[in-house]
């Protein structure tokens, strides 16, 4: 498997984010949105060997590496796929099975200095339990004295954000396909009581067949009955209730699906403005203007999702059933692969 050379290029355009990522993405060192740092106290990270998943693999994203105690000597390392503030991601191959994966290396000292151990711990805890064809799989993790290693599914086609920058905007078919994939992935997350809270093109990777892979669960929360008030997420993608500091639930992810749909079709976020204050004002007022080339079906969907009142937003299952999505989506599920043998 091999990714495109575009995975290695650095993009200069800045995007504003209120979340601090604990990891480099597979797509390279992405341009970031402005940060609004969260001040909540973060707990220290628990160290140790990941237990690893068990059971039969049902698709490529669920293929299992043998359950064992891992070390870096078990892998051959290739080119870097991305570099970030806390470490880097490398293409790697397991020596015995030749299984290709992305190897995220995080330096403990950088993580501790930024007091983000709990964010990484949360990402590991959540990712280790998620199994869905449109969610990036974490196979296992381990650590040594100075580094933490995450063994991740490799997404050969890189970041959705870079693809969007290259293409400027996507057509209805491609966007509708993404809407079905992201909605299905989030329905699964919400059924597991997981709210992602940071949906954006930078956190969406593309698999071998171009299918979406939801990644970067660092700001996710497992909230069985909790209504959160933490300000988190990308500025352009923040829901009105998050800006106002009101309690929020899984409907913040639904809002993000609407913003993502708009950005894919228009090439820019719907509430984009020169300043963060102006962006927040436009979001609170749901000041929505559509470009002339956007189809009536897409406008109808986006208008129904981007509702200021969380409970009135079109549910994820209804997004999938929306006439525009049903008529335009060409979603293809990944093929089934045999389990890897020890």
C-alpha positions as CSV (number, residue, x, y, z in Angstrom):
1,X,0.0,0.0,0.0
2,X,1.3,3.4,-0.7
3,X,0.0,6.9,-0.1
4,X,0.3,9.9,-2.5
5,X,3.3,12.2,-2.3
6,X,0.8,14.9,-1.3
7,X,0.7,13.4,2.1
8,X,4.1,14.9,2.8
9,X,3.5,18.5,1.6
10,X,2.9,21.2,4.2
11,X,0.1,23.6,3.6
12,X,0.4,27.2,4.8
13,X,-3.2,28.4,5.1
14,X,-4.2,28.8,8.8
15,X,-7.4,27.3,10.2
16,X,-8.7,28.2,13.6
17,X,-9.3,25.6,16.3
18,X,-10.3,25.7,19.9
19,X,-9.1,22.1,20.5
20,X,-5.5,21.2,21.1
21,X,-4.6,18.0,19.2
22,X,-2.4,15.5,21.0
23,X,-1.3,14.0,17.7
24,X,-0.1,14.6,14.2
25,X,-2.5,13.5,11.5
26,X,-1.6,10.9,8.9
27,X,-2.0,13.5,6.2
28,X,1.0,15.6,7.1
29,X,1.4,18.7,9.2
30,X,-2.0,20.3,8.6
31,X,-2.8,24.0,8.6
32,X,-4.6,24.7,11.9
33,X,-7.5,27.0,12.8
34,X,-6.9,29.6,15.6
35,X,-7.0,28.0,19.0
36,X,-9.2,28.9,21.9
37,X,-7.5,26.8,24.6
38,X,-9.6,24.9,27.1
39,X,-8.7,25.4,30.7
40,X,-10.2,22.3,32.3
41,X,-7.9,20.4,34.6
42,X,-6.4,17.4,32.9
43,X,-5.5,14.2,34.7
44,X,-2.2,12.3,34.3
45,X,-1.9,9.6,31.7
46,X,-1.9,6.0,32.8
47,X,1.0,4.1,31.2
48,X,1.1,0.5,30.1
49,X,0.7,-2.1,27.4
50,X,-2.5,-1.9,25.4
51,X,-4.6,-5.0,25.8
52,X,-5.6,-5.0,22.2
53,X,-8.9,-6.0,20.5
54,X,-10.2,-9.5,20.3
55,X,-12.6,-11.3,18.0
56,X,-13.2,-11.8,14.3
57,X,-12.3,-9.2,11.8
58,X,-15.3,-8.1,9.6
59,X,-13.7,-5.6,7.3
60,X,-10.3,-4.0,6.5
61,X,-10.5,-1.5,9.4
62,X,-11.1,-4.4,11.8
63,X,-8.2,-6.6,10.7
64,X,-6.4,-7.6,13.8
65,X,-2.7,-7.7,14.6
66,X,-1.8,-10.7,16.9
67,X,-2.4,-10.0,20.5
68,X,1.1,-9.8,22.2
69,X,3.5,-7.5,23.9
70,X,4.7,-5.1,21.3
71,X,8.0,-3.2,20.8
72,X,9.5,-1.0,18.1
73,X,11.7,-4.0,17.1
74,X,8.6,-5.7,15.7
75,X,8.2,-3.1,12.9
76,X,10.0,-1.8,9.9
77,X,9.5,2.0,9.6
78,X,9.0,3.9,6.4
79,X,8.4,7.5,5.5
80,X,6.9,10.0,7.9
81,X,3.2,10.6,7.2
82,X,2.9,13.7,9.4
83,X,4.6,15.7,12.1
84,X,3.1,17.6,14.9
85,X,3.7,19.4,18.2
86,X,4.0,16.2,20.2
87,X,5.6,13.8,17.8
88,X,5.1,12.2,14.4
89,X,3.3,9.5,12.4
90,X,5.2,7.0,10.4
91,X,4.3,4.4,7.8
92,X,5.2,1.0,9.3
93,X,5.1,-2.7,8.5
94,X,4.9,-5.5,11.0
95,X,7.8,-7.8,10.3
96,X,6.1,-11.2,10.5
97,X,2.8,-10.5,8.8
98,X,3.9,-7.5,6.6
99,X,0.7,-5.8,7.9
100,X,0.8,-2.1,6.9
101,X,-0.2,0.5,9.6
102,X,0.4,4.1,10.7
103,X,2.6,4.4,13.7
104,X,1.9,7.4,15.9
105,X,4.9,8.3,18.1
106,X,4.2,10.8,21.0
107,X,6.9,12.2,23.3
108,X,5.9,12.0,26.9
109,X,7.9,15.1,27.8
110,X,6.0,17.3,25.3
111,X,2.7,15.9,26.4
112,X,3.4,16.5,30.1
113,X,4.7,20.0,29.4
114,X,1.4,20.9,27.8
115,X,-0.6,19.0,30.5
116,X,-2.5,17.1,27.9
117,X,-1.9,13.5,29.2
118,X,-5.6,13.1,30.0
119,X,-6.6,14.1,26.4
120,X,-4.4,11.3,25.0
121,X,-5.7,8.8,27.6
122,X,-9.2,9.7,26.6
123,X,-8.5,9.2,22.9
124,X,-6.9,5.8,23.6
125,X,-9.8,4.6,25.9
126,X,-12.4,5.6,23.3
127,X,-10.7,4.5,20.2
128,X,-9.8,1.1,21.6
129,X,-13.5,0.3,21.9
130,X,-14.8,1.6,18.5
131,X,-15.3,-0.7,15.5
132,X,-16.8,0.9,12.4
133,X,-15.7,1.0,8.7
134,X,-15.8,4.8,8.8
135,X,-13.8,5.2,12.1
136,X,-10.0,5.0,12.0
137,X,-9.1,1.9,13.9
138,X,-6.5,1.8,16.8
139,X,-5.1,-1.8,16.9
140,X,-3.0,-1.4,20.1
141,X,-0.6,0.8,21.9
142,X,2.6,0.5,24.1
143,X,5.2,2.8,25.5
144,X,8.8,3.0,26.6
145,X,10.6,5.5,29.0
146,X,10.2,8.5,26.7
147,X,7.6,7.7,24.1
148,X,4.0,6.4,23.6
149,X,3.3,4.4,20.5
150,X,-0.2,4.1,18.9
151,X,-0.7,1.4,16.3
152,X,-3.3,2.9,13.9
153,X,-5.1,1.9,10.7
154,X,-3.3,3.4,7.7
155,X,-5.5,5.8,5.6
156,X,-3.6,5.9,2.2
157,X,-5.4,8.9,0.7
158,X,-4.6,11.3,3.5
159,X,-6.7,14.1,4.9
160,X,-10.1,15.3,3.6
161,X,-9.0,18.8,4.2
162,X,-6.0,18.6,1.8
163,X,-8.2,17.0,-0.8
164,X,-10.7,19.8,-0.4
165,X,-8.0,22.4,-0.7
166,X,-6.7,20.7,-3.9
167,X,-10.2,20.4,-5.5
168,X,-11.5,23.7,-4.1
169,X,-14.9,22.1,-3.6
170,X,-16.7,18.8,-4.1
171,X,-19.7,17.8,-6.3
172,X,-23.0,16.6,-4.9
173,X,-22.2,12.9,-5.4
174,X,-19.0,13.0,-3.4
175,X,-20.4,15.2,-0.7
176,X,-23.6,13.2,-0.3
177,X,-21.5,10.0,0.0
178,X,-19.4,11.7,2.8
179,X,-22.6,12.8,4.5
180,X,-23.9,9.2,4.6
181,X,-20.5,7.9,5.9
182,X,-20.0,10.5,8.6
183,X,-23.7,10.2,9.7
184,X,-23.4,6.5,10.0
185,X,-20.1,6.7,11.9
186,X,-21.6,9.3,14.3
187,X,-24.8,7.2,14.8
188,X,-22.5,4.4,15.9
189,X,-20.5,6.7,18.2
190,X,-23.6,8.1,19.8
191,X,-25.0,4.6,20.4
192,X,-21.8,4.0,22.3
193,X,-22.4,7.2,24.2
194,X,-19.4,8.9,22.6
195,X,-19.6,12.5,21.4
196,X,-16.8,13.4,19.1
197,X,-17.0,17.3,19.5
198,X,-14.3,18.1,16.9
199,X,-15.7,17.1,13.5
200,X,-13.8,19.0,10.8
201,X,-12.1,18.1,7.5
202,X,-8.7,18.0,9.2
203,X,-9.9,15.1,11.4
204,X,-11.3,13.1,8.5
205,X,-9.0,10.8,6.7
206,X,-9.5,8.9,3.4
207,X,-9.2,5.1,3.1
208,X,-7.9,3.1,0.2
209,X,-11.2,3.5,-1.7
210,X,-11.7,7.1,-0.7
211,X,-14.1,6.3,2.1
212,X,-14.2,8.6,5.1
213,X,-12.3,7.6,8.3
214,X,-13.2,9.6,11.4
215,X,-10.1,10.2,13.5
216,X,-8.6,12.3,16.3
217,X,-10.9,11.5,19.3
218,X,-8.8,13.6,21.7
219,X,-11.7,15.9,22.5
220,X,-14.3,13.2,22.5
221,X,-16.2,12.3,25.7
222,X,-17.9,9.2,26.8
223,X,-21.0,10.7,28.4
224,X,-23.8,8.2,29.2
225,X,-26.0,10.9,30.8
226,X,-23.8,14.0,31.0
227,X,-24.5,17.3,29.3
228,X,-21.2,19.0,28.7
229,X,-20.4,22.7,29.0
230,X,-16.7,22.6,27.9
231,X,-15.9,24.9,25.0
232,X,-14.2,22.6,22.5
233,X,-14.2,22.2,18.8
234,X,-13.1,24.1,15.7
235,X,-14.2,27.8,15.7
236,X,-16.0,27.6,12.4
237,X,-17.7,24.3,13.5
238,X,-18.8,25.3,17.0
239,X,-22.6,24.9,17.6
240,X,-24.5,28.0,19.1
241,X,-25.0,26.3,22.4
242,X,-21.2,25.7,22.8
243,X,-20.4,29.4,22.1
244,X,-22.9,30.4,24.7
245,X,-21.5,28.0,27.3
246,X,-24.8,26.2,27.5
247,X,-25.0,22.4,28.3
248,X,-24.6,20.4,25.1
249,X,-25.1,16.8,24.0
250,X,-24.6,14.7,20.9
251,X,-26.5,17.3,18.8
252,X,-23.2,19.3,18.6
253,X,-21.9,16.6,16.3
254,X,-25.1,16.9,14.2
255,X,-24.5,20.6,13.8
256,X,-20.9,19.8,12.6
257,X,-22.3,17.5,9.9
258,X,-24.3,20.5,8.5
259,X,-21.2,22.7,8.5
260,X,-19.1,20.0,6.9
261,X,-21.7,19.5,4.1
262,X,-21.7,23.2,3.4
263,X,-17.9,23.5,3.4
264,X,-17.5,20.5,1.0
265,X,-19.9,22.0,-1.5
266,X,-18.9,25.7,-1.2
267,X,-15.2,25.3,-0.4
268,X,-15.5,27.4,2.7
269,X,-17.3,27.2,6.1
270,X,-20.8,28.7,6.2
271,X,-20.1,31.2,9.1
272,X,-16.5,32.1,8.1
273,X,-15.6,35.7,9.0
274,X,-12.5,37.8,9.4
275,X,-12.6,37.7,13.2
276,X,-13.6,35.1,15.7
277,X,-16.1,37.5,17.3
278,X,-17.8,38.0,13.9
279,X,-17.8,34.2,13.3
280,X,-19.4,33.6,16.7
281,X,-22.0,36.3,15.9
282,X,-22.9,34.7,12.6
283,X,-23.2,31.2,14.2
284,X,-25.5,32.5,17.0
285,X,-27.7,34.1,14.5
286,X,-27.4,31.2,12.1
287,X,-26.6,33.8,9.4
288,X,-26.6,31.3,6.5
289,X,-26.1,32.3,2.9
290,X,-25.8,29.8,0.0
291,X,-23.6,30.2,-3.0
292,X,-25.5,30.2,-6.4
293,X,-24.1,26.9,-7.5
294,X,-25.4,24.9,-4.5
295,X,-28.3,22.6,-5.4
296,X,-31.8,23.0,-3.9
297,X,-31.5,19.5,-2.3
298,X,-28.3,20.4,-0.6
299,X,-29.7,23.7,0.7
300,X,-32.7,21.9,2.1
301,X,-30.6,19.4,4.0
302,X,-28.2,22.0,5.4
303,X,-31.0,24.3,6.4
304,X,-32.6,21.5,8.4
305,X,-29.4,20.4,10.1
306,X,-28.2,23.9,11.0
307,X,-31.0,24.7,13.3
308,X,-30.2,27.0,16.3
309,X,-32.3,24.7,18.6
310,X,-30.4,21.5,19.1
311,X,-33.5,19.3,19.5
312,X,-34.9,20.5,16.1
313,X,-31.9,19.6,14.1
314,X,-32.4,16.8,11.5
315,X,-31.3,13.6,13.3
316,X,-28.4,11.6,11.8
317,X,-30.7,8.8,10.6
318,X,-32.9,11.3,8.8
319,X,-29.8,12.8,7.1
320,X,-29.1,9.4,5.6
321,X,-32.7,9.1,4.5
322,X,-32.8,12.7,3.1
323,X,-33.8,12.6,-0.7
324,X,-30.7,14.5,-1.7
325,X,-28.4,12.1,0.1
326,X,-30.3,9.0,-1.0
327,X,-30.2,10.0,-4.7
328,X,-26.6,11.2,-4.8
329,X,-24.6,9.0,-2.3
330,X,-22.5,6.2,-3.8
331,X,-21.2,4.8,-0.5
332,X,-19.2,1.6,-0.9
333,X,-18.3,-0.5,2.2
334,X,-14.7,-1.8,2.5
335,X,-14.2,-5.5,1.5
336,X,-13.9,-8.3,4.1
337,X,-10.4,-9.5,4.9
338,X,-9.2,-12.6,6.7
339,X,-7.8,-12.2,10.2
340,X,-4.1,-12.0,10.5
341,X,-2.5,-15.1,11.8
342,X,0.1,-15.1,14.6
